[in-house]
């Protein structure tokens, strides 16, 4: 049995809600440091955060591979056929090969699994990270096979930028969304390639988000300006039953001549709709579409009657690492300084283009709605910096036009944010202290606080599409 340490950097995003991992119960540009009490990563215990098949899954194709991703990169020498095992009835071992790269291990059975059978997968507690910290206890989950193999080839169902798009930001990443869950070890810089202008190769790395079945190519630098860029997913990309794409999938777009504002990378905070430091409280039938996390606090109230369509992480390693990622993102947004547009007071009634907006005090959306116009660029980025508070009044809206996306809007709030009753808000709230979402307000974005609380009241909060 062998390990396959891929040459491309692969990050398997640990973000799929309820994917076999139990819900937990219990250097920046700005020069700021995080003082929210998050433990150092070297003190964190790694854990398994995603599995495929899902725990308790039924009707699993008999040609399935078994995947597990960890909350951090593990020592490859500790991820072997002795520490990642699969067994059938009467604990009979299933022969297979264990491959590992980035933070993901995949067990490929030597032959099809028995039909209509319960299998148990186990990650041994001795599996350790690069700091030598072990899982501590075995991680196990079970699934039940169906009666047939899956022979359907995956397809690419969507891309960004869109095919034939023009004036695309030179800081853009490329994404491809698939029809099926993919094998992340087959999504590399060798199978997801980018060229331009002409046949000149563009260097980058690839990550994969199982929650959205989306692979992202992150260029190591800006894309060439005013150039035709072509992305290709080739037939080396396979799904988790080993089926390859039926043919290469290719799309092209043209970059802008003058570049654009880079986005803010949320990292491991990206799958969280709600992330707080002290507490999360809710009244009424709040609906959270995405993960909910707390660190270092663990106090969660109001769920139920509130509902979370995603994993809940309270004071565990996943929440801690998401908070560290949030701090990095917050400092990045706060530290941007190239060509800021000065704003103050009320933004309501205005239409704003992509760019960096800076206030030395507070901002509000009142006496009118705010329209954010992407100017035809789906990668257009908006960053709002404010030294103090952000407030929206009752019923006010953030309206998106011209291809603008909530995922690319960032509100860096120096203290606290309050969304008014029944208001409709778009974008990622990155607040230093607290966020209050009052009765009936909706948020397409994320409510992420570094230190304080997130307070909800009969709201809908949804992680935006990439």
N, C-alpha and C positions, 0 to 999 in steps of 0.2 A: 504494500500500500504506500502511497506517496502523497506528498504535498505539492501543489502547483503554485509557486509564488510568481504571480504574473508580473511582467515588467512594467505594465501601466499602473498608475495609481488608481485604485478603485475604492470608492466609499459607498457602502450599501446603507442608505439612509434608514435609521432605526425609527420609522415613523408610522408604521401601519398599526392602526388601533386594534388592540385585542389580538395581536398576532402571536399567540402562544405564550407571551410573557404576562404574568399576572399583574393586574393593576396594583400599584403600591398602596399599602395601607398606611400604613404608617411610613502686553506692551501696546498702547494705543496712540493715535495721532494727537489726541488732545492732551495727553499726559495725565489723564485721570486714572485713578485706580479704583477697583471695586471694594467697597467696605461693607457689603451686605451679609457677611458671615458665611459665605460659601467655602466649604473645605477645599484644600488643595487636591487636585486630581490624583496625586500620588497616594492620597489616603482613601480614595474611593475604591469600593469593591466592584469589579466588573460584573455584568450580568447579561443574560440573553434578552434581547429586546424585540426580536422578530423571528418567527418560524414559518416555514412553508413545508408541508401543508400546515394549515392552522390547527391549533389544539382543538380536538373534538370534531375535526372535519370528517365528512362522510362522502362516499362516492368518489374518492380520490382515484385518479387514473392509475392503472397498475404500472405504468412506465414513469411514474413521478420520481424526481430527485428530492432529497430532503435537505432543507436549508436552514441555517441558524445564523443570525447576525448578532453581534455583541455591542454593548454600549461604548466600546473603545477597541482599538486595535489590540489583538492578542499576540502572544509569542507563538509563531508558527510551529515551533518545535513541540508545543504542548497541545496542538490540535492535530490529532492523529486518529487512525482507525481504532486505537485503544481508548481514546477519550471521547470520540463521537461515534456512537454505536446505534444500531437499529436492530430490534428483535421482534419476532412474531410470536405465535402461540407457543406456550410452554417455554418462553424466554429463548427460543431458538434464534441464534444470531443470523443476521442477513449479511452476506459478503458484499463488499463494495469498496470504492476508492474515495478517500476524503481529500478534497481540494480546498485550499485556503488562500485568500488574498484580502488585503485591506482589513475589514472587520467582519468578513463573511466566510463561513465554512459551508461546504456543500458535500453531502454524501451521495455518491452515484452508485446505486445498487448494481451488482454484476449482471443481474437479469431482472426481468419484470417481477414485480411483487405478486404474491398470491392474491387471487381475487377474493372479495368479500371477507376480508380478514382485518383484524385489529392489530396494528403495529405500535410499538413504543420506541420513541427516539430518546436518547440520553446524551447530555453533555456532562462529562464528569466534573465533579467539584474541584479536581486538581488542575483544570485548565486555567492558565494564568496569563496575565498581561505582561508587558515589557518591564514593568516595575517588580514583577515576581508575585503580585497579588492574585490569589486564586479566587474562583467563584465561591469556594467554601463548601457548598453543598451541590449535589447533583441536580441538574435541571432536566426534567422529563416532560414529555407530552405524548399523547396518543392520537391516532387518526385511523380511519377505516377505509379500505380500498373499495372501489366499485368492481365492475366485472370486465371493463374494457380499457384499452389503451387510448391515449389522446394522440391523434395523428394530424390535428389541425395546425397548419402553419400560422405563426403570429404575423400580424401586419402592423405597419405604422399608420396610426389613425389621425395624428395631428402633429404639426411642427410649429416651432417658433424660431426665428421669424417665419412668417408665411411664405410659401413659394411665390416668387416674383415681387416680394415686398421691396420698396425703395426707401431711401433716406434712413436706413437702419443705423442705430447708434454703433459706433466702432467699439464700444465697450460691451456689446451684446454677447450673451451666451446663446448656444443653439440647443434646443430641446426637441426630443422625439417621444411621443406618447404611443404606447403599444396597445394592441387589442387584448393581450394576455399578460399574465405575470411572467417576467423574464428572468433568466439565469444571470445574475449580476456579474459572474465571472466571465461571461461572454460579451459583456459590454465594456469595451476597452478602447484605447486610442487606436487600436488596430482594426476594430470593427465599426467604430463611429469616427469617421475621418472628415476633415474640413480642409478645403483648398481655396486658393485665390490670392491675388489675381492669377489667371491661367491655372497651371498645374502646381503652383507653389504650395507646399504643405504648410498648414498652420498647426503649431504645436499646442497641446492642451491636455487636460485630464478629464476623465469621465466619471460621473457619479450616477446613481440610480435610486429613485424613490419608489418603493413598492406600493405606497399608499395611492399614488397616481399612475403607476406603471410608466413613469417618465424617466428617460435618460437625458442627462445634461452634459454637453461638451463645454468645458470652461477653458477658453483660450488662455495661454500663459501671459499674453499681452493683448493690447488692443488689436482689433481687426484692421486690416489696411483700409484707409479712407477711400471713398469714391471708387469702390472696386466690386466686381461681381464675385460673390462668395458662394461656394457649393458645399452642402453637407450631404454625407452619404452614410447610411446604415447598411452594411453588407451582410451577406448570407452567413457570416460567422456568428451573428447574434442568434441566440437560441432561447426558447422558453424553458420553463422548469420541468418539462417532460422531454426535453432534448430536441424539439422540433425547431428547425432553422427557418428564417424568413424564406419565402418562396423565391424571392429575387431581391436585388439591391433596391433600397428606397432612397431617392435622391431629390433634393430641392435646392433652389438657388435664390439669392436676393442680392440687392445692391446696397452698400453702406453709404452713409452720408459723407459729404465732403469735409465737414467741419467737426465731426465727432459729437459726443453727447455726454451727459453726466453719468458716471458709473452708478450702478445700483448699490444697495447696502446688503451685504451677505448676512443672513440670519443664522446660518449653520444649523446646529442641532436645535435651535429655538424655532425653526421654520414650521415644524409640525404642530406646534402648540397654538391653540386659539387663545388660551388663557394661561398666563404665567405670572406668578406673584412671589414676593419675598416673605410676607408675614401670614396673610390669610386670604381666602377666597370665600365670599359670602354671597348668597342669592336668596331672593324672595320670588315666589310665584313660579310659573312654568317656563323658566329659562331653558333655552336650547343651545348647547355648545356643540358645534360641528368641527371637531378637531380635538387634539389632546389638551388636557388640563394639568398644570403642574404647579407645585409649591416647593420652594427651597430658599432658606433653610427651614421655614415654617412648615407645619403639617395640618393646620386647622382649616378644614373644609366644611361649610354648612350650607344647607339649602338644596342638597342633591341626595335623594329626591326632596321636593317634587321636581326640581330641575333635572335635566337629562344631559348626559355627555355622550356624544357619538364618537368615542375615541378613548384611548387609555388615560387613566388617572395616575399621576406620579406625585406622591407626597413625600418629600424629603428623601428621595432615593437618588441613586447615581444619575439616572436619566434626567431628572429635574435639575440636579446640580450642574450637570454639563450644559443643559439648556440655558441655565442662568449665566454661566460663564460665556456662552455664545452670545447671549443678549447683551452682556456688558461690552463685549468686543464690538457688536453692532452699534450699540448706543454711542460708544466713544468714536466710532467711525463716523456716524452721522453728525455728531457734535463737532468733530474736528474738521469737517469739510470747509474749505475757505476759498476755493477758486470761483471768482466772479459771482459772489452772492448778490441777490436782489433784496434790498431792504424793504421790509413790510412792518406794519404795526397795527394794533387795534383790530378792527373788524375786517375780515376777508369776504364777508357776505356780499352778494351782488356782483362779484368779479368773475372773470374768466381768465385763468392763468395757464401759461404754456409750461412745458417741462423745464425744470431748472432747480437751482438752490435758492431758497428764500430764508431770510434771516431776520429775527426780531430780537431786540435787546430787552424786551419785556414780555408781555403776554399777547396771545392771539385769541380771537374769537370768530365764530361764524354766527352772525346775528343780522337782523334786518335785511335778509336776503340769503339765497343759496349760493354756494361756491361751485363753480364749474371748472374742472381740470381737463384741459384739451391736449390729447396726446399728439396732435398734428399728424395723424396717420401712422405713428410709430408705436407698435405694441410693446416695445421695450423702453419707451419713454419713462424717465425717472423724475419724480418730484421729491424733494427733501425740504421739509420745513423745520427750521431750528428756532426754538424760543427759549429764552432764559428763564421764564416763569411758567404760567399756566396756559392751558388750552381749554376753551369752553365753547360749546354749541348751545344755542337756546332752543326752546321747545319747537319741534317740528321742522327745524332747519335740515338741509340736505347738502351732501357733497355729491355732485353730479359728474359722471365721467363721460367724455366725448372724444372723438377722434382717435379711438383705439386705446385710450388710457386704461390701465389695469390697476385694480386695488393692490395687487401684489407688489407694484413698483412705486407705491406712495409711502413715504416714511415721515412720521411726525415725531421729532425728537423734542420731548417735553422736559424742560428743566426742573419742574416740580411735579404738578399733578394735572390730570385731565378729567373733565366732566362732560359727558354727552347728555344733552337735554332730553326731556320727555318726548318720546315718539320721534326723535331725530333719526336720520339715516346717514350713517357715516361710512367712509371708504378709506382704507389704508391701514398701515401698521402703526399702532400707538406704542412708542418706546418711551415710557415715563420713568423718571428717576424715583419718584415717590409712590404715587397711587393713581388709580383710575376708577372713576365712578361712572357707571352706565345706568342712567335713571330709567324710570318705568317706560317700557314699550320701545325703547330705542333699539335700533338694529345696527350691527357692525359687520361689514364685509372686510375682514382684515384680522388683526390680532390685537389683544389687549395685554401688553407685556410690561411689567413693572420690575425695576431692579431691587427695590427695598421694601416697599409697603404693600398695601392690599389692593385687590380688585373686588369691587362691589357691584353686584348685578341685581336687576329687578325686572323679571318678566321680559327678558331680552332674547334676541337671536344673534349669536356670534359665530361667524363662519370663516374658516381659513380660506383665503382666496385661491383661485386657480392660478397656476404659475403663468 
